[in-house]
Amino acid sequence: MIKDSLMEIGGVGLYGVVSVLLFFAVFTLATAWALRLRRPFLESMSALPLADGTREARKEVSHE
């Protein structure tokens, strides 16, 4: 029944192609963005959960 209903919708095969292309585009953009991040930015972001909000706490990042 569901298969028959989907066959009656015009261009239903196009939805699969569009969804895969959209997923691939978003995945590619997210990967490119992640690879472009710089180490100082990543270190400052990794210290945020531990920082108390002062400027000194943000400068003294130590991951030993």
Residue pairs with C-beta under 8 A, 6 or more apart in sequence:
6 12
43 61
43 63
44 58
44 61
46 61
46 63
47 57
47 58
47 61
50 57
51 57
51 58
